[in-house]
Amino acid sequence: MSRQRHYYKSIKLSFGSSEEVIKFLDLATRKVKVSQMYARTRSGNNVEIILLGDPFEVNLAVTELRKLAKTVREMYRRTRGVSTYDQRVILESARLEAAIPLDVVFKILEFQGHKVEILRDGRVRTDASLREIVRLVEHVSSLYKEMMDMDITPQAKRIVAIYSTVMDRDLEDAISDLLMFDILRTYESEERSLIVLSRSYEESLEKLREVLNMLRENPEVLARLDEERRRLRRESESEEEELVESLRDRILGAGGIEFRENENDEGE
């Protein structure tokens, strides 16, 4: 039985920075499938890739590597302060805890003051760096993981994630804020209570934009809201303590039972 002969091919690629080289090699090792692939960096920011395997898979890998190199170069090429990113590469560069809709991330960037444009081929053009985008993707993914078991609609989750991130609010406070601002509402049914949008998604985004502008101009509003919530919690806790004390007096007193805080006191 004759041994299968491996097809050999090498390609040389150049990049504009060491950061591009690192990103390319990271994506290449995870995305390109071939029997054997070796990479070595040369002077400057040049990379040589050596491929071994079946002729068909080697030639396919070469094509994929050239496309990937072009994508990485475009990602780091800034024209007038703007770069273009492939959405698939953005997702593959992040460590996701839960699946997310990328348009939520792009809307957050927009609300944070970044330029964001979705091109016809699906790529995104923005003045935000790749590192910033990836960090934001991972943050939104962690929020979606937290909301996984919450009774909240998918569209409402988008609004909550945007508001929570832009205003740096935890999920509980974010949902409470949005309910108060009438962007969210609670839908009650016999089976469960569900948090939904008060209007269509596009209308909710416009309402959210107005609220964010108002809060930026009046930062004391959230501080007052938080203080009011703390006051209500204190009153609620106080009422609960009074109720417990009342029940103790009525139930234990009526039965002639002596109540002890520590039932394991020495000498019993």
Secondary structure by P-SEA (a helix, b strand, c coil): cccbbbbbbbbbbbbccaaaaaaaaaaaaccccccbbbbbbccccbbbbbbbccaaaaaaaaaaaaaaaaaaaaaacccccbbbbcaaaaaaaccccccccaaaaaaaaaaabbbbbbcccccccccccaaaaaaaaaaaaaaaaaaccccccaaaaaaaaaaaaaacccaaaaaaaaaaaccbbbbbcccbbbbbbcccaaaaaaaaaaaaaaaaaccaaaaaaaaaaaaaaaaaaaaaaaaaaaaaaaacccccbbbbcccccccc
